[in-house]
Amino acid sequence: MNDISIDGYFHKSEISYCLPLVEERIANQKVDKTFWHREEIEECVLHDFDHQKLEKTLSSLIPYKFQPYTLYRVVTNRNKNYMMTVFYSDITSASHAKVQLPDLNESVAEMKADVKGFKFDSHIEDGKTVIILKSINSARNTVLNNVVETFQKHNIFPRYMEIWYMKSRDKAVKSLYFVKSVFDGKIDSSEINSLKDDFERYLHRYIKPMSVFDIVGPSMVGPSSSHTAGANKIGQIARNIIIARAKFDNDPVKLVAVKLLASFRDTGPGHYTPSAIGGGLWGLEPDHPQMLQHGDPAFVNEHGIDFGEFIADFGGYKRGSIEEEQKYINENNNNIAEIIVETAQTTYTITGFSIGGGNVEVRYMDKRLSSPINGKENFYYYNQEIISQNEAKKHAKAVLIPPIVEAEGVGKKNYRMPFNTFEELSAYIRAEKQELIDVIIEVEKNLQGSSPDDILSKAAEYWRIMKASAKKGVRSSELSLLKLTGKDASRINRYVHKNPLFNNVYGRAAAYAVAVNEVNAKCGVIVACPTAGSCGILPGVLQAYSEISKPDRKKINEAILVSGFMGMILFNDVTTAGADYGCQAEVGVGAAMAAAALTYLENGSSTEIIQSFILAVKNSLGLICDPVAGLVEVPCVKRNGIFTSVAITASMMALSGVRSFISPDEVVLTMREVGDKLNRDYKETAGGGLAKTRDGKAVDRAFASEVRRFFGEE
C-alpha cells in the first residue's frame, strides 16, 4: 500500500484509526459521517460535496483556548462527491502530521508591518495554483465562513486547504489565520485579482474592540467630534508623551508647534481644530468650558503652554502641504496633526489621527509606533521609545504615559468580542439564547470592567445632555459663527405644534435634531452620536418619541446602548469620520443608530433592530460630506433634521417585517467601498458639492481671509 492516501494529501499513519471506514464510505458514496479520534486528531468529518455542510463543520470544530496552534485540513473531490475535514486541536503535539508548522513569530512581525492586517499571495507549484491568505485579529467565523463562501460564489473550490489558527502573545496581534488553498491547474489572473478583492472586503485591518460610549459620546464642546473633540484628544495624548519624555531625558521642552495636514488643514480653522489641539496640550478635556480659549492663538502665543514642571513657548499653528501629508498616504485617515517639539537636545514629532466620533490614535513619534496610543491604556517612555505596560516591567526607569480617559474599571484580560459582524452577532444571540441588551451589557462589562449599573448610569448622563441641548436649541434664536444657522429649530418647532399633520414623531424629531445641531454649531455642549456633525438625529428621535410615548427612563437608557452597539459593530469595517468616508459615515450612521434605538423602544427583536439599522445605512450610501467653508453648519444642520425621517421610516419598515435583500454585512462592506471611491472633494474638504456652489463660494470667500490670517498668510 502507498504511504499516501485520500487523494494524496494525507499520510495513512495520520488517520489510520478511521481510514478503512473513510475509504469504504467514499467508495460507496455514503459519506456523511463523523469520526472521533483518541490521538492528536480531534475529529475527522466526512460529508458530501456541499459548501454549507463544510461551513457548519468548520464552525463546530472549536480550538482549545490556550493552544498556540490549531489546524483544519480539508480535502475535497467534486467527482467523487465528498469533503473531508480533519481537525487538530493542538498541532504542536501531533507526531504524525505531515505538515510544516508555520513560523508564528515571523508571521506576526510580517502582519504587524502591514497596514491592513491582510495579505494575499498566489503562485504556481507543481502545475497547481496555490493561494495563501493571512489575516490578523479577525473573528473565527469571519475567516472560516467567508473563505468557503468566496470560493463557492466564484464557482471554484480548492482540492486541499490548510487553515491555521495561531495565538500570539503580542499586544497588537493576538491571533492570526493562515489559509493555504491548492487548486488543480492554473487559475486565470483576472479571477485571482477578483478573489483578492473579495477576500480583502472581508478580511480587513485588525480591530481593537471599542466601548459603546466611543460611538455614543463623548460629551463635548462643538462643533466637530473629529475636528474638535478628536483634535483635543490628540493634544492631550501629546502632552502626556511630552511630559514623560522630558522627565526621562531630563530635557525640558523649549517650544511646541502644531502642523495641520489633510482635512485638519483644509477645514480645521472653521471647526476650531487648532484651538482644540492647543487646549488639549494644556490638558483640558473636550467638554471643558475653557478648552477652546486656552488653545486660542492669541492665548498660547502670550502664555505658552504650561506642562506643570515647565512652560514651553508656542511656535504657532502651521499649514502643512499636500506633499508633506503623502508620507501618511497608507494610513486611511484624513484628519492629521503633527505636534513638533523642540528641546535643548533634540527635535521630535508626534503624529496623531482623528478616526471619527472623537476617537483618535497617535501612531508616530518620528517613526511608526509598534502599537497606536488611543488614550485609553497605560504606555511608557523609555530611551526614545514608547513601550507597552508589559515591556515596561523590564525597565524600572520607564516613565508612565497615562491615559487621557479615566478607566471606569478593569476589563477582562485579553477579552475579545465573540463576534465582529452582524451575522456573527445574530448567530451568537441565537446560540446563547440571550436578549440583545444583555449581550451589550455583557460585552461592555468585559471590555471596560464597568458594572451594569455604571453602564446604564453613563447612558442616563448622556441622555440628560441630549435632552438639554434639544430643549435649548428650540428656544434659542442666537446665530452661529457666520450667521448661517441658529433660528431654524425654533421656526420648525412653532410650525409643528400648530399643524396637526406634522405634530407627530416625524415633525418633532426634525425640530429637535435641528435644535441640537444648532447648539453644536454655536460651540455648545452636545453628545457626539456618532459624530458632532450628526449629533442631532439620535437625540431628536428619542426626544420626540419620549414626549409622545413616554417610555420609562431605563428603556431610553437601554435604547442609547443599543444604538451605540450597532455603530460599534459597523465601526469594525468603517470609521464614522466624514473625512474618511463622507457624510454616509456621519449622518447616514447617525440615522441608522436612531433607527435601531427606536426599534428597540418599540420592542423589536434583535433581527428587527439590525434590519432597521442596515436599512438606514443602505439608503444613505454615497452621501457626500460637503460643508460650506468647512463649517458644521451648511448643510449639516438641516441634513440632521431631514434624516430623522430616514431613521423613523427604517424602523417602521423593519418592525413591519421588511428585510434588506442585501445582507447587513455586505451593506457595510459596500459602504466602505463607496467611501473609498469617493472623490477627496467630497470628504469634508469643502472642495466640492454644495461648498463649491455660487452661494457656497460666497461664504467661503468671506471666511477664507480669516483662515489666511489664522495661518499668518496675510
N, C-alpha and C positions, 0 to 999 in steps of 0.2 A: 504493500500500500504506500502511496505517496505520503510525504510528511505534510503536504499542504492540502487543505480541504475547503469546502464552502467557497467555490469559485476562486480559489487561490488566495484568499485573504486571511484565512485562519489556519494556524497550525493545529493539527489534530490533538496534540497534547494539551492545548488550551481548553478545549471543550470536549474532552474525552468522555466526561460524565454523561453528556446528553447527545453526543454526535450520532450514535445509531438512530435515535428517535428523530433527530432533526432530518437526517438523510432519508429516513423512511417516509416522513410526512411530506417532504419536498417531492419525493418520487410519486407519492400517491395523491398529491395536491390537496392534502388535508393539513393545512399549515397553521391554523390558529392554535397556538399553544404557548404556555409559559413554563420554563424550566428553572428550578431553583438550584443553586449550587451551594456546596458546603465549603468551597475553597475560595480563592481570591475573586472569582467572578461571582458577583452578587446574583444576577439574573440573566437569563437568556430568553428573549421573547421572539417568537416566530409567528408571523401572520401573512395574509395575502398582500399583494402589491396595492396598498391603499394608504394615501398620504395622511388622511385623518386618523387612521389607526396608529400610524407612526407618531404623529403629534401627541396622541394620548399616551402612547408608550413612553416617549421621552419625558412627558410631564409627570408620569407616575414614578419614574426612577429618580429618586431624590438623593443627592450626595450627602454623606455624613457631614456634619457641621464643621468639624475641625481637621479634616484631612486636607493636606496641601494639594493633592492631585486626585481627580476622579476622571473617568474616561467612559464615553459612549462610543461603540464601534457598530456601524450599520453596514450590512451587505444587502444589496437589492438585486433582483433579477426579474425584469418585466416579462421575459419569455417564459420563465418557469413560475411566474406569478407568486413571488414571495419577497418579504423583507425580514431580515433578522437583525435584532439589536442585542448586543452583548454589553452589559454594564459592569464596570469595575468600580466598586465603592472606594477602594484605595489602591491605586495603581502602584504605589511605592512598595507594596508587599507582594505584588504579583510576580511570582518567579517564572511563570510560563509564558507570559505575554510577550509576543514577538513584536514589540513596538518600541520606538525610541522615545524616551522621556524628554519632553521639551525643556529647555533651559529657562526656568521661571524668572530668574534674576535678569537675564538678557532680555526676555520678552517684556518685563515690567519697565526696564530702562528705555527700551525702544518705544513703548506706548506712551510713556510719560513725556517723551520728546515730541510726540505727535499732538498737534492742537486738537484734533477731532476725537482722538481716542479710538480711532478706527483705521484699520489697514486692510487693503485688498490686493492680493498678488495672484497672477496666473502664469503658468508655464507649461511646456510640453515635456513629458517624461515617459520614455519607452512607448512613444506613439499615443499616449493618453494625456488628456488635458487635466491639469491639477490646479485647483483654485484653493487659496488659503485666505481665511478671514481671521482677523484679530479684533477683539472689542473689549474694552475695559469698563468695569463697574456697571454693567447692564444687568437688568433683572433676568433671571434664568429663562423664563418663557419668552421674553423679548428676543433672546437669541435663538433658542431652540425652535420655537414655532415659526418665527419669521424666516429662518433658514429653509425649513421644509416648504413653507408657503411660497417663498420666492421661486424656488426651483420648480415647484408644481405649476405656478402661473406662467412660467417661461416654457412649460411643456418639455423640460429636460430634467433628468434626475441622475445623480451620481450612482455608479456601481458600488462605490465604497466611500464611507465617511468616518473620520476620526474627530470626535468632539471632546476637547479637553476643557475641563473646568479647573482652574488653578487659583488657589487662595494665596494672597500675598499679605505680608505684614506692613507693607509700605502704606503710609498715611494717605497718599493720593490715589494709589491703585490697590484697592482692597481685593479685587478679583479680576480674572482675565479669562476670556474664552478664546480658544484656538480651534478653528474648524478647518480640517483638510478634507477636500472633496475630490474624488477621482472619477473622471468620465471616460468612457470608451471613445477613442478617436479625437479629432480636433474640433473645437467649437469656434465658430466664426467670430472675428474680432468685434463686430458690431454687437453681437449677442453678449460677449464678455463685458463690453462697456455698459450695456443695458443692465446686466446683472450687478455690476459695480454700483451704478446709480441707485438701483432699488435697494441694495443692501445698505448703502450709505444713508438712505432715508430712515432706516430703522436703527441701525447700529451707530448711533451718533456719539458726540463727545460725552465724556463721563459726567455724571450728575452728582452733585452734592445735595443731599436732602435739605429742604428748607423748612421753615416754620410757616404755618398758616398766616401768621402775622407779618411775614415777609411779602405776602400778596395783599392782604388787607392791612395796610399800615405802610409806613409809620404815620403817626400824627406829626404834623409839620407846618411850618410857615410856608405859604405858597410862594411862587406859582407852579413849580415843576418838581415832581418826585425825582426824575433822573437828573435834571439840571440844577435843582436847588438842594433837596434833601440828600441826593446821592453825592453831589459835589461837596456838601458839608461833611459827609462821612469820609470822603477821600481826604479832606483836610484833617479831620480828627485822627485817622489812622496814620497819616504822615507825621502829625505832631508826636504821636507816641513812638514812632520809629526814630524821629529826630532826637527826642529826649533820651531814649535808650542808647543810641549810638554816641551821643555826646558824653554820656556817663561812662560808657565802657572805654571810649578812646581818650577820655579826659580832654576833650576838644570841643568847647562850646561853639555854637553856631554864631556866625557873624551876620549873615544875610540870607534871606529866603525870598525867592521869586516864584511866580506861578506862570506857566505857559499853557495856553488853551489850544487844543487841537480838535480837528474834525467838527462835529456838531457843537461841542462846547465853544469852539471859536466862532462858528457861524451864527449861532443863536443864543449863546450863553449870556451876553450882556442883557438881553431882554428878559432872561429868566433869573437874573441876579446870581448867575453861576460864580463869577469872580468873588463877590461878597460872601457867598455861601462857603466857598473854599477857605477864604480868609477867616470867617467865623469859626470854621472847623479847626483851623490852625491855632486859634485861640482856645480851643477846647469846648466850644459851645455847641449844644445839640440842635437838631433840626427844628424843634419847636420852641427854642429859647427866644423870648421876645427881643433880645438884643443881638441875636445871631448875625443878622444882616448888617446892622450898624457897626459891629466890631470888624466886619470884613470889608466895609466900605473903603474905597481907595484913599479918600481923604483921611480917614481914621488910621489905617495901617501905615500910611506914609508919615503921619505925625507921631504915632505911638509905637511903631514897630509891632512885633509880636512877642508877647510875654510867654515864655516857656517855663515859668516857675523859677528855676535856678538862674536863668539868664534871659535877656531881652535881645532879640535879633532885629536888625534893620530889615526893612522891606524893600525888595528890589523891583517891585511893580508887577502888574498883570501884563503879560506879553501875548501877542497874537502869533501862534505857530503857523508855519507854512504847510501847504499841501504836500510838499516834498518831505518835510520833517515827519509827517504822520505815516509815510509809506512804510517805515520800519515796523509799524503795528498792523499791517495790512491783513495778516492772518489771524488777528485776534477776534474778528467778527463782532466788534463793538465800535460804535462811532462816538461815544462820549468819553473823551480822553483828556486827562490833565497831567502835566509834569510839574512836580514840585522840585525846584532846583535849589540845592542847599550848599552854601559856602561856609567853610570853617577856616581856621588858621592853617590847617594842614592839607585840606583837600576840597574838592567839589564833587558832589554826587547828586543823582537824580532819582526821585521816587515817582513811579508812574501808576496812576490809578484809572480804573474804568468803571463807569456807572452803567449797570446792566439792566436797569428797569425797576420801577417801583421803589426807588430808594435803596436798592441793593447794589453793592459795589464789590470790586476786587482790586486790590493793589497787587500787581503781577510782576513789577520790576523794581529793583534797586540797582541801577546801572544795567545789570543783566537780569534775565528772567529768573524769578524765584522758583524753587522746586515745588512749592505749594502757594497758591494765592492767599492773601490775607483779606478776609471778608469782615473783620471787626467783631467776630463772634467767638474767637478762640484765643488762647494764650499763645504768643510766639515769643522768641527770644533773639537778642542780637549777640553775636559772638564773632570777634575777629573778622569784621567786614562781611559777615554772612548773617542772614536771617534763618533761624533754625526752629524746628518744632519743639514742643514741650518734652517729648521723649528724648530727642537729641540733646536737649539742654541738661538732662540728668548727668551727662558725661562731662559737663563743663561747669564747674562750680562758679566761675566768674561771669557766666552768661547773664545778660540783663533782660528783664522782663519787658516785653511789648504787650501791654494789657489790651483786652478787647475794648471796643467803644460801646458795645451793647452789653448791659449788665445781664448776666445769665440768671434766669429765674430758678434754675435747678441744674442738676447734672443728669443728662440723658444716659441711656444705656450705652455702655462702651461698644463701639463698632456696630451699633444698631443700623440696619439697613431696611428701608421700607420693603415689604414683600411684593410690591408692585411698582411699576414705573409708568404704566399706560392705563387707559380707561378699560381696555379689555381685561387686563390683569386685575384691576380693582374690582370689576364685576365678578370675575371668577373667584376672587378672594372672599367677597361678601357671600356668594353662594356656598362656598366650601365651609366657611366659618359660621354661617347662619347668624350673622351679626347685622344690626342696623347700621346704616351709613354713619350716623352721628357718633355711634360708639367706636367705629373704626377710626374716625377722625380724631377723637379724643385719645384713643389708644396710641395712635401714631405720634401725635403731638407730645403726649406724655413721655413716650420712649425717646423721641428725638431731643426734646428740650428739658426733660426732667421736671416739667410743671405738673402740678396736681390738677385734676378735673375742675375743681373749684377755681383755681388760679386762671385756668384757660378761659372759663366762662366769664370770670371777672374782668379779664382783659377785653374780651369781646364786648362786655357791657360798657366799659370805659370808652371804647371806640364808638359804640352806638350813641353814647352821650354827646361826643364831639360831633358826630354826624348830624344828629337832631339839632344841635345848637347852630351849626353852620347853615342848615336848611332854613331854619326859622329866622336867623339873622339875615340871610340873603333875600328873603321875600319882603322883609321890612325895610331894607336899605335902598337908598337912592344915590349913594356915593358912586362916582365914576372911577374907572380903572386908570392905569398909568397914562395911556394915550387917549383916554376918554372913549374907548371903543366899546365898552360894555359897562353895565352897572345898574341899569334900571329895568332891564327886560324881565327879570324874575317877578318883580312886583306887578308889572303890566300883565303878565300871564296869570298870575295868582288872582288878581282882581277879576279878570275876564272869566276865568274858570268858575269862580264861585258865584257868578251871576248868570251863567249859561248852563242850564241843566244837561244839555247834550255833552258837555265836556267836564262836568263836575263829577268825575269818577276817577278810578285809579290811573287811567291814561293821562288825563288832564293835570291832575295834581302831581303826578310823578314828573311830568315835564317841567312844571313850575319849580318844584323843589330841586331838580337836577341842575337847572339853570342857576338857581339861587346859590347852590354850593359852589359851582364853578365861578360865579362872580365873586364870592368871598375869596376863593383861591387866587383869582386874577388880581385882587387887591391886597395880596400877601397876608390874608387872614389865616387862621388855623383850621386845617382840614385833615381828613384821613385819606391817604392815597389808597385807591382801590380799583385797579391795581396800581394806577399812577395818579399824580396830581391832575394831569390833563384829562383824566377820565373819572375824577373823584366824585362827580355828581350823580352818576347813574344808579349805583347801588343805594346810597342814602335816599335819593329821590324816590325810587321804587319802594323802599322799606318805609319811608315816612308816609307816603300816600297809602300804602297797604295798612299800616298801623292805625291811621285815622279812620279808615273805612271798616276794617275787620277786627280791630282791637285785640290782637293776639297777646298772650302773656309774654312777659319780658324774657323769660328763659327761652321761649321759642324763637324770638327775634335774635337773641344772642347765638343760639344754635344755627340759625339761618346764616348769620355772618360767618361762622366757622365753615359751613358748607360751601359758601361762595368762595372763600379763600382756598379751601382744599381743592376745589375744581380747578382754580387758577394755578395751584401748586402742581397738579398733575400735568397741565398744559405746559408749565414752565420747564418741565423735563425736556421739551423739544424746542421751545422758542422763548426768548426773553419777551418781556412786556414793554420794551422801550420803543417808542416811535422812531427813534434814531436808528434802530436796527431793522425793524420790520414794518414801519409805517403805522398809521392810526388803527389798522386792524388789530394791532397788538395792544393798543390802549383802549380806545372806545369800543372796539369790537369785543375784546375780552371783558371789559367793564360791563357791557350789556349781557354777555354770557354769564358772568358771575351773578348779576342781578336776577337773571332768568332762573338760575339754579336755586338761589335763595327763595325766590317767590314760589317755585315748585315745591320746595321743602315746607314752606309755610302752609301750602295747600295740601300737605300730607301726601305728596307724590312719592313714589317708590324710588329706589336708587337708580333704576333704569330710566325712569322719567326725569329725574334730576340731571343725569348725564345727557340724556337726549335734549332737554331744554337748553343746556349749556352749549351743546355742539350745534344745535340749530341756529343759535345766535352767532356763533363763530363762523359757521358755514355761510351765513348770509351777510358777513362783514368782510369777506375775502377781498383783498385788493384795495381796501380803504387806505387812502394816502394820508400822510402827515404833512400838511402844507400851511403851517402857521404864518400869518401875515406879520412881517417884521420879526419873525422868530418868537413872538409872544404867545402866551397861552390864553388868548382872548378870541381871535377870529381864525378859524371857525370853531374852535374848541368848545366855547360856552354853549352855543346853540346846538352843536352836534351832540353834546351830552343830553340835552333835552329831547331831541329827536330820537335818540337811540334808546330811551326808556321804553318807547313803544315797541322796538325790536325785542327787548327783554321780556316785556309783558306778553307779547304775541308768541314768542318762542315757548314760554312757559305754558300758555294756554294750549298751544298745539300739542306739546308733549303730553300734557295731562289728558288730552282728548284721545291719545293713542297714536298720534302721528310720530313716525320714526324717520330718521335720516337714512336714505338708501346707502350713502357712503358711510362706512364705519367711523366712529368718533376718532380713532387714532389716525386713520387715513386723512380725515379732515384737518387734524392738527398738523400732520406732516405736509399737507398741501399748503397750509398757512405759512409754514416755514419756507417752502419752495417759492411761493408767491412773494414773500417778504425778501428772500434772497435776490429775486429777479427785479424787484422794484428799483427804478432809477434812483440814484442818490438824491436827485432834486426833490423826491417825494418822501424823504426820510428826515423830517424835522430840520431841514437846512434852510428853509424859506427860499429855496432855489427854483421852485416850480409850483404848479397848481394855482390855488387862489392867491398865493403870495405874489405871483407874477402877473396878476390881472392889472388893469389900469388903476383901479381903486386900491388894490393891494400895494402896488408900487408907489402910490402917492403916500401911503402910510410909511412904507419902507424908507422913502426919501426923507420924511420928517424925522425918522428915528436914526437914520444912517449917520447923520452928523454927530449925534450923541454917542454912537458906537465908536466912531473915529476919534472923537475927543477922549473917550474912555481909554483907548489904546495909545493916546498921545500922538495921533497921526494928523491932527490939525490944531 
